[in-house]
Amino acid sequence: MVVTLQYSVGRRLNPANIRALMTAGTLCFVIGLVGFIFSGNSLLLWGMSAAVFTVGEIIYAPGEYMLIDHIAPPGMKASYFSAQSLGWLGAAINPLVSGIVLTSLPPFSLFIILALVIVVAWVLMLKGIRARPWGQPALC
């Protein structure tokens, strides 16, 4: 699914529609996670939820790099992309945190926490979109 859709979705991303597409990606993430909560033992529902979640990933993967390129001031792009790579620290810590959540709380709590984190990240992304280059006031 990723291989077949990544190029067609990625080439449609541009600064004019990035906010709408990243919002759609966020909705796909949240809908997929809510689908996981209600899938129970249904393999079909798990598969459909995973497909919806994957569409969100397909949108976000190229979109995050376009956003960074758009908000980084000239001469600072490498620093911004380097800072973006710090996100891999979260990927490294995720198994530990997920294990703690799964052993301490009901299993569906993991999906609720992930959905909340995704919504917070979306709000911060919108703030980043509104950011202006150095010397210009940000729009709030």
C-alpha positions, 0 to 999 in steps of 0.5 A: 500500500505504501509503495503504490501510494507514496509517490502519488500522494507525495507529489500532490503536497505543496505549501498551498495545501500542506495544512489540509493534507496534514490535517487529513493525515492526522484524521487518518491516524486518529480514525485508525487508532479509534478503529483499533480500540473497537476492532476486538477480535475482528481481523477485518476491522484490524486490517481496515484500521491499519490501512486507514492509519497507513494512509496517514503515514503516507501523507505525513512522511513527505509532508514533515520534510516539506514543512521543515523546508518551509519553516526553516530560515535560509542557512538553517535548514540543516540544523532544522533537519538535524533537530527533526532527527531527534524524533528517533529518540522517541522511537527508541523509548517507545517500546519501554513506554508502551510496555509500561502502559500495557502492563499498568492500564487497560490495553485500549489506553495505549491507543487513546494516549497515542491519539492524544499525542498525535493531536498535540503534535498536529496542533504544534505542527499548525503553530509551525506552519504559522511561524515566520522567518527570523525578523518577522512576527509569527501569526497567532 
